[in-house]
C-alpha cells in the first residue's frame, strides 16, 4: 500500500470536506430559518462561478477585485430571489415551495448554459504556482485558499449566531417563527438574509471549484454531492453540516484511493451515499439532527 498516496488523499479529503461543510451550512441555514430544502443550492455555485469568470475574462479585472464583486452580486441576488419568488409562497404548502426551488434550479442552469455555453471554460491564472507543498504533499493552491477561507467562514458563522443581533434573531426564528414575530423580529428580513448569505457563501465554493476544474454546468452537481453531508450531519444542525461535509470529503477521497486497488468502479461517487444510508438506518435524524416527536 502506498502510504504517501493515502496521506495525500486524506489531506485533499479534509480540504475538500471543509468546502462541502461550508455549502452544507448554507443548506442548513435556509432550512432552519424557512423550513425549506433548497434544491437550487448547486446552481448558486454555478451562477457565482460564471459571474466571477465573466468579470475576470470579459471585463479584464483581477481576481482580488472580481471575487468581492461576485460575493456582493450574489448577496443581492439571494435577496431578490427570496423577495420576488419565494416571499409570495409564504403560507403555501411546503411541497409547493420545494417544487419552486427545483424549478428555479432548472431555470438557472439553463440560463447559464444559454449565456455562457455548455463547454468547460478555464479561469485565468490566479496564483503564480498552481500547487504548493504541504508536509511534503502537493496541494492545489486554490484548495489551500479555500481551506483558509472556509475556516474563517465557519468561525464567522459561529460569531454571527452566537453574538450578533441578527444572528440571534435568526436562531429565534428557526426555533419558532410566531414567537420570534411576537418579539418584534422581522421574519421576512430573516428569510431574505438567510437566502442572501446562502447564495454568497455558495458562490465562494463555486469559484474555488471553478478555478481548479474550470467552469461548466457540472458545477451544479455539487449541490447533490453536498446533500449527503447535510443529511448525515443533521438537516437542522450547522455543526452537523460541517461534520457531514468533512465526512463526505474524506470518504470520497478514500473511495478514490480504494479504486486504485479494488477496481470496483467509481467508489468516489457512491461511497458518500452508502454512508448516508447507514447513518439513516442508525440515526434517522442524522448525527446531530433534532428529533421531531409528534404526539396525537
N, C-alpha and C positions, 0 to 999 in steps of 0.2 A: 504494500500500500504506500502511495506517495503522500507522506505526511505534510510535506511542504505545500502540495496542491490542496490538500484538505484544509490547511490553515488559511490558504488564500480564499477558498470558497466560504469559509466561516467568516472571515473579515468582510468579504463582499456581502454576505448574508446580513450581517449586523448593519452595515451601511445602508443597503437597500431596505432593510427592515425598518430603520428609523424613518425612511421616506414613506414607506407604506403606513407606518404608525401615524405620521402627520396627516395623510389623506384619510385614514380611518377616524382620526379625531374629528375631521370635517363631517363625515357621515354621522358620527355620534352627536356632534354639536347641533345639526339640523334636527335629528330625531328627538333629542332631549327637549329642545325648545318648541318644536312644532308637531311631534309625533308622526313625522313623515319620513319614510325611507326614500332618499333622493337617488333615483336611478340615473340621473344625469351627471353624477359626480365625475365619471370618467371623461365626459365631454367638457367639463370645466378645465381639466388638464389639457385637453386638445385645443380649446379656444385660447388659453393662456400661452401655450407654446407657439401657436401660429401668430398671435399678436406680437410677441417678443421677436419672433423670426422676422416678421414684416417690418418692425421698427428698425431692426439692425440691417436687413438686406435692402429693403426698398427705400428707406429714409437715411441709411448710412450712419445711424447713431451708434456709439459704442455700447457694449453690454451694460456697463455701470450706469448708463442713463436709461437705456431701453428697458432694463429689468424693473427698476422702480416705477417707470411709467406703466408697464404691464400690470403691476400689482395694483396701482391706483385705478386703472381701467377696469380690472376685474372686480374690485371692490364696488365701483359704481354699477357695473354690470350685474352683480349679485343683488344689489338693492333694487334695481329696475325690474329684474326678473320677479322678485318677490312682490313688489308693489303692483306691477302690471298684470302678471299672470296668476300668481298664487294667492294674493290677498283676496281677490273675489271668490276664491274657493273656500274661504274660512267658513266653517259650519257645515260644509258639504261632507258626504261620506268619505272616509279615509281612502277607500279604494279609488274613488274618483280623482283624488289629489295624486295618488301614486301613478295612476294612468296618465295624468298630466305630466309628471316628471318623465315617464317613459316616452311620451310623445315629444317632449322637449329635447330629450337625448337624440332622438331620430332627426329632428329638425336641425339641431346644432351641428350634428355630424355631417348631414347632407349639405348644410350651408357652408361649412368649412371646405368640403370637397369641391363645391361649386366655385368658391372664391380662389382657393389656393391649389386645386387639383388633387389628385389621388396618389401621386408619386412621392416617394420619400425625398425630403429636401434637407440637406445638412445645415447645421448652424455654422456661421463664420467662426474661425478660430477665436477662442476667448482667452485661453491660457497659453503661456509660452511653451509649456510642456504638457502633453495630453495625459501623462501619467506621473505619479510621484511615488517615491519609495517609503513604505510604512512598515517598520520592523522587518525590513528586507523583502517586503512584498510589493509588487507593482499594482497600484490602485489608480483608477481614473481620477483625474483632478476634479472633474465635475461632481463625482460621487463624494469625494472628500469635502468639497464645498457644501454639498447638500447635507452631509452628516453634521457639519458645524451649524448650518442654518437650522436644520431640523431640531437639534438640541436646544438652540436658542428659542425656537418657536414653542417647544414643549415647556420650557421654563416660562416663556411669556404667557402661555395658556394657564399655567399654574398660578402665576401672579394675578392675571386678569380675573380668574374665577374666585380667587381667594380674597383679594383686597380691593379691586376696583368696584365702583358703584354699579356700573352697567353689568359687570360680571356677576355680582350678587343678584342683580335684577334678573339676569338670565337663569341663574340657579333657582330662584324663586318661581319663575315662570315654568321651568321644567318640572318643578315639584307639583304645582297646582296653578293653572292659568287664572282661574276665578279668584283665588286668594291673592295672587300677585296683582290682579287688576284692582281688587278692593284696597290694596295698599298704595295705590297711586302709580303703579308701574305700567308703562305703555307697552302692552303686549305686542302691538303692531311694530313698534320700534325694535323690540327684541327679535321678532321674526325677521325683520329686514336686516338687522345687524348679523344674525346668525348666517343668513344666506350670503351676505357680503363677505364675511370672514371666511366662510367655506370656499367661495369662489376664488378669493385672493390666495389663500394658502394652497389650494389645489393647483392653481396656476404655477406656483413655485415648483411643485413636483413635476408638472408638465414640462417646464423649461429645462429642469435638470435632466430629465429623461431624454428630451429632445436634443440637448447638447451632446449627449452620449450616443444616441441611436439615430438621430435625425427626426424630423417632424413628419408624421403621416397620420392617417386615420387610426392606425394601430394603437395610438396613444389612448384612445377611448377605452380600449380593452382593460386598461389598468384599473378602471373603476370596478370591473368584475373581479380582477385579481385581488383587490383590496377587500372585497366583500367578505371572504372567509375570515380575514383578520378581524373585521368588525364583529362577526357572529361569534368567533372563538373568544374574543375578549369580553363580549357583552355589549349588546346594542345600545345600552344606556350608560356605558362607563367610559369616560375619557381615558383613564388609566388603562382600562382593559383594551381600548383601541391601540394604545402604544404597545402593550404586551403582545396583542394579537399580530400587530404589524411586524414586530421583531420575530415572532414565531414563524410567520409565513415567509419572511425574507430568508431566515436561516434554513427552513425546510426546503424552499425552492433550490437554494444553492447546494444543500446536501443531496437533493434529488439529482441535480446536475452532476455532482461528484459521483454518485452511485451509477449514473448512466454510463460512465467510463468503464465500469466493470461488469454490470449486470446486463446491459443492452436490452432492457425491458420496454423501450420506447421512451417517450418524453415524460419522465417522472417529475421533471421541473414543473410541469403544468398541473399534474393531478395530485401530487403529494399534499398540498395545502387543503384540497377538498377531502382527501382521506382523513386528514386531521380534523377537519370541520365535522365530518360525520361521527368520528369517535368522541369528540368533545360534546356534541349534542346528545349522544346516547347516554353520556355520564351526567352532564350538566346542561339541561335543555335551555337555560337562560345564558349560557356562556360562562366563562371562568369567573367573571366579576359582575355579571348582569344581576339586576334586581329581580327577585321572584315576584311574579304578579299573581297573587292569590285572590280569587273571586269567590265570594260567598253568596249563595242564593237563599 
